């Protein structure tokens, strides 16, 4: 990480969380908290705007907030931002909760967090998350009823409703306004009561380093899926047209990046297996005469694999459906086109070399005898011989090619 350069004084640290809660996000937030603690900061402000995320990553953040040595202020900002799904738990776990105007919080139903479809399992997950949310709210002296409704009924409220219901403590226009309104408030940090004195404290923004930004980009399921398709297309083109080189290198790089992204985002391994199987089936179509059955199987495998690859993830960590269908159709068309060209090339009658001349017809441009002569075949003049004498201008057929000499016979 790298930081703004400020004099060593008691500071307030600010970290911005914009996007889905993933392992990359959690690691960055926890790093920021550890850094702020090591610097003896007066507080850490987490500026939050999230559509939701993964339960495990959310638990990591919440657990560290509860054990923090310094006050943690979660501020849902800027205007238009939201703390949905996983964001509800992060907001409830803070020592001081704040929201900007025109923001909202809620909709923490476990369908969004776990993706479980089984009703009994869903009920268990909902009860577990509901108890967790209520416990967080009670620990921080906030409204436990809203915490329960946010999980079980997907209730979502505005910043004004959140303030009146006791879900947050402050509505602030910006960070400076937040520091002003937080001044003098009491918060409980590890059984210690602390009076916040933040108004005159210098503010240090903890920036994401290149690695974090890079991994956040790769945590986008749309990009990961697109890279996966590009990688398969590149390698497939290289295998079906050996020697092209660039498609193979490009495809390998895309696949490596896609697999890196898949290591960050939870996925269904069956979906990945089906997508890889589709590539194999397209390739086998060029090697085996299946009359299109392998291609049909490949397209079905590609579609099913794409649909379930991220199917159990929260909506923010799934591939956008219109984008997915577009990529599947485009990829299927490209795979099919490359397969057609490869089959056409492999099964086309040779037009050069030894095999390309066998069976071709031409004419004798000199008399052909067992000792030799000349013929005109496929636009070229060849040395030729025959077991019988062939008169000039007689039509001939090529029977065999021996070196640079053709063995021919006369046509009736």
C-alpha positions as CSV (number, residue, x, y, z in Angstrom):
1,X,0.0,0.0,0.0
2,X,1.1,3.6,-0.4
3,X,-0.1,6.6,1.6
4,X,-0.3,10.4,1.6
5,X,2.7,12.0,3.2
6,X,1.7,13.7,6.5
7,X,3.5,14.7,9.7
8,X,3.5,12.0,12.4
9,X,0.5,13.1,14.5
10,X,-2.6,11.4,15.7
11,X,-4.6,11.0,12.5
12,X,-7.9,9.9,11.3
13,X,-7.5,7.3,8.5
14,X,-9.9,6.9,5.6
15,X,-10.3,3.8,3.4
16,X,-12.8,3.6,0.5
17,X,-14.7,0.4,-0.3
18,X,-16.5,0.6,-3.6
19,X,-17.8,-2.7,-5.0
20,X,-18.6,-6.2,-4.0
21,X,-17.2,-7.6,-0.8
22,X,-14.7,-10.3,-1.9
23,X,-11.5,-11.7,-0.4
24,X,-9.5,-8.9,-2.1
25,X,-11.7,-6.3,-0.5
26,X,-11.6,-7.9,2.9
27,X,-7.8,-8.1,2.8
28,X,-7.5,-4.5,1.9
29,X,-9.9,-3.3,4.6
30,X,-8.1,-5.5,7.2
31,X,-4.7,-4.1,6.1
32,X,-6.0,-0.6,6.4
33,X,-7.3,-1.3,10.0
34,X,-4.0,-2.9,11.0
35,X,-2.1,0.1,9.6
36,X,-4.3,2.6,11.4
37,X,-3.9,0.7,14.7
38,X,-0.1,0.5,14.3
39,X,-0.1,4.3,13.6
40,X,-2.2,4.9,16.8
41,X,-4.9,6.5,14.8
42,X,-7.8,8.2,16.4
43,X,-10.2,6.4,14.1
44,X,-10.6,4.6,10.8
45,X,-13.4,5.7,8.5
46,X,-14.6,3.2,6.0
47,X,-16.4,4.9,3.2
48,X,-18.7,2.2,2.0
49,X,-20.7,1.7,-1.2
50,X,-21.4,-2.0,-1.9
51,X,-24.2,-4.1,-3.5
52,X,-23.2,-7.0,-1.2
53,X,-20.7,-9.8,-1.3
54,X,-19.5,-13.1,0.2
55,X,-20.4,-14.2,3.7
56,X,-16.9,-15.4,4.6
57,X,-15.2,-12.1,3.5
58,X,-17.9,-10.2,5.4
59,X,-17.3,-12.2,8.6
60,X,-13.6,-11.5,8.4
61,X,-14.2,-7.8,8.2
62,X,-16.9,-7.8,11.0
63,X,-14.7,-9.9,13.3
64,X,-11.8,-7.5,13.0
65,X,-14.1,-4.5,13.5
66,X,-15.3,-6.0,16.8
67,X,-11.7,-6.6,18.0
68,X,-10.4,-3.3,16.8
69,X,-8.1,-1.3,19.0
70,X,-9.4,2.0,17.5
71,X,-12.9,3.3,16.7
72,X,-14.2,2.2,13.3
73,X,-16.6,4.6,11.6
74,X,-18.6,3.2,8.6
75,X,-19.9,5.9,6.4
76,X,-22.2,5.0,3.5
77,X,-21.2,7.5,0.8
78,X,-21.2,9.3,-1.6
79,X,-24.8,10.3,-2.4
80,X,-26.5,7.5,-4.3
81,X,-24.4,4.8,-2.5
82,X,-25.8,1.8,-0.7
83,X,-24.9,-0.7,2.0
84,X,-26.8,-3.6,0.7
85,X,-26.6,-7.3,1.8
86,X,-23.1,-7.7,3.2
87,X,-22.9,-4.0,3.7
88,X,-25.6,-4.2,6.4
89,X,-23.4,-6.4,8.6
90,X,-20.4,-4.1,8.1
91,X,-22.4,-1.0,9.0
92,X,-23.9,-2.7,12.1
93,X,-20.4,-3.8,13.3
94,X,-19.0,-0.3,13.3
95,X,-18.5,1.8,16.4
96,X,-20.2,4.7,14.7
97,X,-22.5,4.4,11.7
98,X,-23.2,7.3,9.3
99,X,-24.8,7.8,5.9
100,X,-24.7,10.5,3.3
101,X,-28.0,12.0,1.9
102,X,-29.8,9.9,-0.8
103,X,-28.2,6.6,0.4
104,X,-29.9,3.4,1.6
105,X,-29.2,0.3,3.6
106,X,-30.7,-3.1,3.8
107,X,-31.7,-6.1,1.7
108,X,-29.5,-8.7,3.4
109,X,-31.6,-11.7,2.6
110,X,-29.4,-14.9,2.4
111,X,-30.5,-15.6,-1.1
112,X,-28.2,-12.8,-2.1
113,X,-25.4,-13.9,0.3
114,X,-25.3,-17.6,-0.1
115,X,-27.2,-18.5,-3.3
116,X,-28.7,-21.6,-1.7
117,X,-31.8,-22.8,-3.4
118,X,-32.9,-25.5,-0.9
119,X,-35.7,-24.1,1.2
120,X,-34.6,-25.9,4.4
121,X,-31.0,-24.8,4.0
122,X,-32.1,-21.3,3.1
123,X,-34.2,-21.1,6.3
124,X,-31.2,-22.3,8.4
125,X,-28.9,-19.7,6.7
126,X,-31.5,-17.0,7.2
127,X,-31.9,-17.8,10.9
128,X,-28.1,-17.9,11.3
129,X,-27.6,-14.5,9.6
130,X,-30.5,-13.0,11.3
131,X,-29.1,-13.9,14.7
132,X,-25.8,-12.6,13.7
133,X,-27.2,-9.3,12.5
134,X,-29.3,-8.9,15.7
135,X,-26.3,-9.6,17.9
136,X,-24.3,-7.0,16.1
137,X,-27.1,-4.4,16.4
138,X,-27.5,-5.1,20.1
139,X,-23.7,-5.0,20.7
140,X,-23.5,-1.6,19.2
141,X,-26.8,-0.4,20.7
142,X,-28.7,-0.2,17.5
143,X,-32.1,-1.4,16.3
144,X,-32.2,-5.2,16.3
145,X,-35.7,-5.3,14.7
146,X,-34.4,-3.7,11.5
147,X,-31.4,-6.1,11.5
148,X,-33.8,-9.1,11.6
149,X,-36.1,-7.6,8.9
150,X,-33.1,-6.8,6.7
151,X,-32.2,-10.4,6.6
152,X,-35.5,-12.2,6.7
153,X,-37.7,-9.7,4.7
154,X,-35.0,-8.0,2.7
155,X,-36.1,-4.7,4.2
156,X,-34.3,-1.6,2.9
157,X,-34.5,1.9,4.3
158,X,-33.2,5.4,3.5
159,X,-30.7,7.4,5.5
160,X,-33.4,9.4,7.2
161,X,-35.3,6.2,8.2
162,X,-32.1,4.7,9.4
163,X,-31.5,7.7,11.7
164,X,-35.0,7.7,13.1
165,X,-35.0,4.0,13.6
166,X,-31.7,4.0,15.5
167,X,-29.8,2.1,12.8
168,X,-27.2,4.8,12.4
169,X,-26.1,7.8,14.4
170,X,-25.2,10.5,11.9
171,X,-26.2,11.8,8.5
172,X,-23.3,13.7,7.0
173,X,-22.9,15.6,3.7
174,X,-19.2,14.6,3.4
175,X,-16.2,13.4,5.4
176,X,-15.5,16.9,6.8
177,X,-19.1,17.1,8.0
178,X,-18.9,13.6,9.4
179,X,-15.8,14.6,11.5
180,X,-17.6,17.7,12.8
181,X,-20.7,15.7,13.8
182,X,-18.7,12.9,15.4
183,X,-16.8,15.3,17.6
184,X,-17.5,14.6,21.3
185,X,-19.5,11.4,20.8
186,X,-18.8,8.4,23.0
187,X,-18.0,5.0,21.6
188,X,-17.1,1.7,23.3
189,X,-13.9,0.1,22.1
190,X,-13.0,-3.2,23.7
191,X,-14.7,-2.3,27.0
192,X,-13.1,1.2,26.9
193,X,-15.3,4.2,26.6
194,X,-13.7,6.7,24.2
195,X,-14.7,10.3,23.5
196,X,-14.1,11.1,19.8
197,X,-12.0,14.1,19.1
198,X,-11.6,14.1,15.4
199,X,-12.5,17.6,14.3
200,X,-8.9,18.9,14.1
201,X,-7.1,15.6,13.4
202,X,-5.3,15.3,10.1
203,X,-6.9,13.0,7.6
204,X,-4.9,10.3,5.8
205,X,-6.3,8.4,2.9
206,X,-5.1,4.8,2.6
207,X,-4.8,4.1,-1.1
208,X,-5.0,0.8,-2.8
209,X,-1.7,-0.4,-4.2
210,X,-1.4,-1.8,-7.8
211,X,-1.8,-5.4,-6.7
212,X,-5.0,-4.7,-4.9
213,X,-6.4,-2.7,-7.8
214,X,-5.4,-5.4,-10.3
215,X,-7.0,-8.2,-8.2
216,X,-10.2,-6.1,-7.8
217,X,-10.4,-5.8,-11.5
218,X,-10.0,-9.6,-11.9
219,X,-12.7,-10.1,-9.2
220,X,-15.3,-8.9,-11.8
221,X,-17.1,-12.0,-13.0
222,X,-18.0,-10.5,-16.3
223,X,-14.3,-9.9,-17.1
224,X,-13.3,-13.3,-15.8
225,X,-15.9,-15.1,-17.9
226,X,-14.9,-13.0,-21.0
227,X,-11.2,-13.9,-20.5
228,X,-12.1,-17.5,-20.1
229,X,-13.9,-17.5,-23.5
230,X,-11.0,-15.6,-25.2
231,X,-8.5,-18.0,-23.8
232,X,-10.4,-21.1,-25.0
233,X,-10.9,-19.5,-28.4
234,X,-7.2,-18.6,-28.7
235,X,-6.0,-22.1,-27.8
236,X,-8.6,-23.8,-29.9
237,X,-7.6,-21.7,-33.0
238,X,-4.0,-22.6,-32.4
239,X,-4.7,-26.3,-32.1
240,X,-6.9,-26.3,-35.2
241,X,-4.5,-24.2,-37.2
242,X,-1.0,-25.1,-35.9
243,X,1.7,-22.5,-36.4
244,X,-0.4,-19.4,-36.0
245,X,1.5,-18.8,-32.7
246,X,-0.2,-15.5,-31.6
247,X,-3.7,-16.9,-30.9
248,X,-2.0,-19.6,-28.8
249,X,0.1,-17.2,-26.8
250,X,-2.8,-14.7,-26.4
251,X,-5.2,-17.5,-25.4
252,X,-2.8,-18.9,-22.8
253,X,-2.4,-15.5,-21.2
254,X,-6.1,-15.0,-21.1
255,X,-6.7,-18.4,-19.5
256,X,-4.1,-17.7,-16.8
257,X,-5.7,-14.4,-15.9
258,X,-9.1,-16.1,-16.0
259,X,-8.0,-18.8,-13.6
260,X,-6.5,-16.1,-11.3
261,X,-9.9,-14.4,-11.2
262,X,-11.6,-17.8,-10.6
263,X,-9.3,-18.2,-7.5
264,X,-10.8,-15.0,-6.1
265,X,-14.5,-15.5,-7.0
266,X,-16.3,-18.6,-5.7
267,X,-17.3,-20.8,-8.7
268,X,-19.0,-24.0,-9.5
269,X,-16.4,-26.5,-10.6
270,X,-18.9,-28.5,-12.6
271,X,-19.6,-25.3,-14.6
272,X,-15.9,-24.8,-15.4
273,X,-15.6,-28.5,-16.3
274,X,-18.5,-28.2,-18.8
275,X,-17.0,-25.1,-20.4
276,X,-13.6,-26.9,-20.8
277,X,-15.5,-29.9,-22.1
278,X,-17.1,-27.8,-24.8
279,X,-13.7,-26.8,-26.1
280,X,-12.6,-30.4,-26.2
281,X,-15.8,-31.4,-28.1
282,X,-15.3,-28.6,-30.7
283,X,-11.7,-29.9,-31.2
284,X,-12.8,-33.5,-31.6
285,X,-15.3,-32.4,-34.3
286,X,-12.3,-31.7,-36.5
287,X,-10.8,-35.2,-35.8
288,X,-13.9,-37.4,-35.9
289,X,-16.8,-37.5,-38.4
290,X,-19.8,-37.0,-36.1
291,X,-22.1,-35.1,-38.6
292,X,-22.4,-32.2,-36.2
293,X,-23.3,-34.2,-33.0
294,X,-20.1,-33.2,-31.3
295,X,-20.6,-29.5,-32.2
296,X,-24.2,-29.7,-30.8
297,X,-22.9,-31.3,-27.6
298,X,-20.2,-28.6,-27.3
299,X,-22.7,-25.8,-27.6
300,X,-25.0,-27.3,-25.0
301,X,-22.1,-27.9,-22.7
302,X,-20.9,-24.3,-23.2
303,X,-24.3,-22.9,-22.4
304,X,-24.9,-25.1,-19.3
305,X,-21.4,-24.5,-18.0
306,X,-21.7,-20.7,-18.4
307,X,-25.1,-20.6,-16.6
308,X,-23.9,-22.5,-13.5
309,X,-20.3,-21.2,-13.4
310,X,-21.2,-18.4,-10.9
311,X,-24.8,-19.5,-10.3
312,X,-24.4,-19.8,-6.5
313,X,-22.9,-16.4,-6.0
314,X,-24.6,-13.1,-5.0
315,X,-25.9,-11.1,-7.9
316,X,-23.0,-8.7,-7.7
317,X,-20.6,-11.7,-8.3
318,X,-22.5,-13.3,-11.2
319,X,-22.1,-12.7,-14.9
320,X,-24.7,-10.3,-16.2
321,X,-27.3,-12.4,-18.0
322,X,-27.6,-10.4,-21.3
323,X,-23.8,-10.3,-21.4
324,X,-23.5,-14.0,-20.8
325,X,-26.0,-14.9,-23.5
326,X,-24.3,-12.6,-26.0
327,X,-20.8,-14.1,-25.2
328,X,-22.2,-17.7,-25.4
329,X,-23.8,-17.1,-28.8
330,X,-20.8,-15.3,-30.1
331,X,-18.3,-17.9,-28.8
332,X,-20.4,-20.7,-30.2
333,X,-20.5,-19.0,-33.6
334,X,-16.7,-18.4,-33.5
335,X,-16.0,-22.0,-32.3
336,X,-18.3,-23.3,-35.0
337,X,-16.7,-21.1,-37.7
338,X,-13.2,-22.2,-36.8
339,X,-14.3,-25.8,-36.6
340,X,-15.9,-25.6,-40.1
341,X,-12.7,-24.0,-41.6
342,X,-10.6,-26.6,-39.9
343,X,-12.7,-29.5,-41.2
344,X,-12.8,-28.0,-44.7
345,X,-9.1,-27.7,-44.7
346,X,-8.4,-31.2,-43.4
347,X,-10.9,-32.8,-45.7
348,X,-10.1,-30.8,-48.8
349,X,-8.4,-32.7,-51.6
350,X,-4.7,-31.8,-51.8
351,X,-3.9,-29.3,-54.5
352,X,-0.1,-29.5,-54.4
353,X,2.6,-32.1,-53.9
354,X,2.5,-35.7,-54.9
355,X,-1.1,-36.3,-53.8
356,X,-2.3,-33.1,-55.5
357,X,-1.3,-34.4,-59.0
358,X,-2.6,-38.0,-58.8
359,X,-5.6,-38.5,-61.0
360,X,-5.2,-35.1,-62.7
361,X,-5.6,-34.9,-66.5
362,X,-3.6,-33.0,-69.0
363,X,-2.2,-33.3,-72.5
364,X,1.0,-34.4,-74.1
365,X,3.0,-31.5,-75.6
366,X,5.5,-33.9,-77.1
367,X,5.5,-37.6,-77.9
368,X,5.6,-39.7,-74.7
369,X,7.6,-42.9,-74.8
370,X,9.0,-45.2,-72.0
371,X,12.1,-43.1,-72.2
372,X,10.3,-39.8,-71.7
373,X,8.5,-36.8,-73.0
374,X,6.7,-33.7,-71.7
375,X,3.1,-33.1,-70.6
376,X,1.1,-30.1,-69.5
377,X,-0.8,-30.7,-66.2
378,X,-2.5,-28.1,-63.9
379,X,-0.9,-25.2,-65.6
380,X,2.7,-26.6,-65.4
381,X,5.0,-28.5,-67.8
382,X,6.3,-31.8,-66.4
383,X,8.7,-34.5,-67.6
384,X,6.7,-37.7,-68.1
385,X,7.0,-41.2,-69.4
386,X,4.6,-44.1,-70.2
387,X,4.7,-47.8,-70.8
388,X,3.2,-47.2,-74.2
389,X,3.9,-44.5,-76.8
390,X,1.6,-41.5,-76.6
391,X,1.2,-39.1,-79.5
392,X,1.5,-35.4,-79.1
393,X,-1.7,-33.5,-78.0
394,X,-3.2,-36.7,-76.6
395,X,-5.1,-36.4,-73.3
396,X,-3.3,-38.1,-70.5
397,X,-4.0,-39.0,-66.8
398,X,-1.4,-38.9,-64.1
399,X,-0.9,-42.3,-62.4
400,X,2.1,-41.7,-60.2
401,X,4.7,-39.1,-59.4
402,X,8.3,-40.2,-59.1
403,X,10.5,-37.4,-58.1
404,X,10.0,-34.7,-60.7
405,X,8.8,-37.1,-63.3
406,X,5.2,-38.2,-63.9
407,X,4.1,-41.6,-64.9
408,X,1.1,-41.2,-67.2
409,X,-1.3,-43.2,-69.3
410,X,-3.4,-42.1,-72.4
411,X,-7.1,-41.4,-72.0
412,X,-9.4,-42.8,-74.6
